[in-house]
Amino acid sequence: METIMLQLQNIKKSFGNTTVLKEINLDVKEGEFITFLGSSGCGKTTTLRIIAGLENPDSGVVLLEGKDVTNEEPHKRNVNTVFQNYALFPHMNVEQNIGYGLKIKKVEKSQIKKQVQEALELVQLSGYEKRMPSELSGGQKQRVAIARAIVNRPKVLLLDEPLGALDLQLRRQMQVELKRIQKKVGITFIYITHDQEEAINMSDRIVVMRDGVFEQIGTPNEIYNKPVNSFVATFVGSANILKGIVKECENDYVKVSINTEEIIVKTDKKVSVGDNVTMAVRSENIELYGERKENCLEAIITEKSFAGGMMHMILKLTDDTEVVVSRHGMNMEFEEQQKVYISWKPDGCVLVD
C-alpha cells in the first residue's frame, strides 16, 4: 500500500475579513511531487506556510505521517522550505551554509562533513565547498539552497517558487535537475508556482487553485486533457470555450448545436437532449479546411501572427464567438479574412462544468 505522507483536512484560513483558504483537503503520498498551481493571491503560499508551521489555520488539521502537527512549532516538524530568494547566509561559505542545520542539531562534525559532501554531489556542486555566496551564480545559489534543505533529510520539502528569479533557460535546466534530485532522494516535494509549463513538466500531480479553493487535483495529463471546468481549461494551456445545446445522444457521443451548426463530441458525462453545455477545445486540436466537410463549423480568419515558430490565428464563428488556432510552423495556406471551416476529433474536445 502507498503511504500517505501528508494530509490537509478541512483547512480554513482568513486574514481579517478576507477568506484565503476555504476548507481545502488533500492527501499527499510518500515520494510524490505535488505542485500547487495558481495565480497570485489564490492561497498557495498560505497553504505552504500552514504546512511548514509558519501560519496556523483557523480550523482544520495538518497530519504528517498520520501525526497531528497542526499546532507544532516549525522546528519540530520534519519539514524544510526552499525560498525564491535563496536565503543563504552571506558570511558563510557553501559548506557552512549547507551544514548549518546539522550543526544546530549538534550532529558530529565528521557526519556533517559526510552529509554535506553527499548533498553537494546530489546537486552537482562538488568542489564548491569553500566558495562564498557572492561568488556563485543564481543557479548555483539555488542548488546550495536545495542542498541545505535536503541535507537534513526532511520527510517533506516545500519549495516556494524557487526558480522564479532565474532566467528562462536556467529555469528549464533546473526543472530537470529538481525532478532528478527528487527521484533520487525519494523525498516528498510540495512545489508552488504560477508557471503552468513548470507544473506540467515536473509534477506527479497538480493542484489547480483559485480564490482559496482546489479547482482540480490530477496528473498533468488529466489537468491538461480532462479539465473539470472552464477555469482549469483556460488557465492550463490554451483552450477555447464554446457553448451549445445537445441535439442528439448516442452512447458516449453527443451532437452539439452551436448557433445553426452541429459538431460531434465524445464525453463520459451524463447529458440529455436539450441540455446547455460548455465545451473546451485546445487550440492545437483544431483543424482548418478550405471547404465545408462533415462535422465542421464555419469561421472567418480575423488575425494571423507568428511567434517562436508557432502560427496563431484568431477566427470568428458565425455567432461571433472567437476561436484561437495554433500550429507549429508557418503555414501560409490560409489568409486573413478568408472563410474557412474548423473541426476537431470527437475526443479532441471535453465537456466542462
Steps between C-alpha positions, in 0.01 A plus 500: 500500500610855428588700812321830551771745609296819543132574546314829499152461646238775479757781520352850524692827530401866502692822543261759641186491288675330210459123471819359351436123525149351483507154660765331284579128515797308359682169549865494386673165449855425615753592230244694295574824315193722551471848351259772610426700186316830506521872448613746767260522791340158449623368836785271398770670712269510802443125456876443493551713811234303688675173408832649618348625826563866417124568507225336704171410331177640644364147489597162359784256555851446357623140530860396435541121478166472678606725791311823569755783465248785458623685808863384506781753464674505157830363636319200647360392161716289272438749219742738324434794266688636198417865426521699178760739645737213602548646855865392517717637781732748321782463761513118470654297218306230314604222737403702808167603348403143417615358834349772718180309582697189594729710719197642688384141556846427648582231245864385518743697278610192306137412426422859398791496254383167355138612455606837353718320244211272408267798459755684283537196276124477468470861378818464290705758692789287627808721538301812590527448877713808573329746267303788646143573385623819328719283275209289376261545209124505556465136397786395730347688793172320439680163501667588831160594647359164385803313640457679833136394513549133409814443713270478804307222325154645561187297442354784292682772305303817429611711204357852476547605133872417529576555131316831463817714513683302229504575128293279268777268378642444849151450640436220252833336587416520870157344439676189367752509787234534769304204364819292483591591859149425623496155338845419638437601864136386507390798711144624464514836316228764524566773247316823431504695175285712271685355197285234333788365289705448816212317668435270202870417448582413860196372688352162579179684583389862470264688731339786307398776743270799469375730778589259781340198335650190336333511158653170385757248622646263244795386291637744240320294233167519687535872564588576139276258311209458743447834675195494727393855423564792270735670749742204503468461123602860432751537785706193402584523131300680235142376481205644312171505691192440285136477604230297331186288538488119493298380197571126506654246738630156402719301742805720573435737210286813500411734216522860613341794319699823493280771355365326184786250458568166666811314614551160664674468839606189691437520875453286809276764659128430534309748285156506343348644184426868554775553760713812477865389502841667509786352297876553531713431194875557490625735229740233369216246460311710244533418129434752222354427155446716197167338417212365703525142628296295744512600867628853433429855613524799266742776601683808371872554568527843661864499608816304425839525671823308554700461820789265576428264214129493585221629282203647687168581336192663647176400335142614545211253480163593349371594848805730549669265749880532472711186459881479516685246287874429536742300288872427497656641183402791278220371281403773252210308345230701676482880502325765709131558417482160328196281569607160639342200671629371832466161661659270757490133583208405727747423783697821435246695701369466856171602658569707813282598795 
